[in-house]
Amino acid sequence: MYKFCFSSIVGLPKYFFSMFKNSYSPANFKMFQKTSTSTIASSLSYSLIIYLAFTSCQFIKPKNKQTAKNGNSKVIEKAPVVKPSQFEYHPSRTLKFDLLHTKLELNPNWNTQQMNGVAWLTLKPYFYSQNMLELDAKGMDIGKVQLVNGKSLSDLKYFYDKKKITITLDKLYNKKDTLEIKIEYLSRPNDQPKGGSAAITEDKGLYFINADGSDKNKPKQIWTQGETEASSVWFPTIDSPNERTTQEMYITVDTTYEVLSNGELVYSKNNGNGTKTTYWKQDKPHAPYLFMMAIGDFAIVEDTMPSVKEWKDLEIKYYV
């Protein structure tokens, strides 16, 4: 940029000298004697042009300040450099099976801060035929793993490393086949090693709040937080954001508590022993991290949507 300004300024005298030489040829000498005043004025004009050309270089000098909307400016020394090690690329998981439906029977225990569960998973191979099934299941105690065939159940062999269950299937399943697996388990969220990310600082999945009721200023609650791969702490699944499944949840709690989950509350049944079972159903496929459960002494405020044609008279409940 400076080189351009300098060469322009240096070129101006050469241009003016050429004009002067041509103008003051012997043939026109007498004419320029009579117009010396005009020549002086022209010289002054040329000097002014040179001056303006020189000062204009200051305006096209590369700037190192950035002005904010409030008028303040700050000096930018260097452009930020993003290091790949800071922001690693995380591709979508390669899925061998498609998880079609998830049915859960859940019975949380306030005293142990653990949860007994039974999961029924309906799956099919995505493309290639498979005879092994791998599921995410973090920090659980696994009871039985069985293949469901109508009303009959058959035990399946499996290997569990406290992170994943690798199940040996009874045969090779192709992409047109559908199978259902039943897993009995115990979720132990407080035994999980602490993890998380910059955005979500814990990945325990299932949280017991004031479980023993010792803090009189804090309510007793149980709730879940599955993003992005923490739902597999409280039920076996293919815990990947690019998976989609429908769900049913049967949640058994003391009658003193209210229960909230995904989808529609189909029923709430009193079991006659101080407990009740609520049945929630979500028939829209969604990622496993969106499965949720909230249990507490909530007050329920009922309302309806205004007369909007898409949601006319839709019932709304606030759990507070």
Secondary structure, DSSP 8 states (H G I E B T S, - for coil): -HHHHHHHHHHHHHHHHHHHHHHT-GGGHHHHHHTHHHHHHHHHHHHHHHHHHHHHHHHTS---EEE-TTS-EEE--S-----TTTS--------SEEEEEEEEEEEEETTTTEEEEEEEEEEEESSS-EEEEEEE--S-EEEEEEEEETTEEEE-EEEE-SSEEEEEEEEEE-TT--EEEEEEEEE-GGGS-----SS------EEEESTT---TTS--EEEE--TTTTGGGTS-B---TT--EEEEEEEEEETTSEEEESSEEEEEEE-SSSEEEEEEEEEEEE-GGG--EEEE---EEEEE--S-TTTTT-EEEEE-
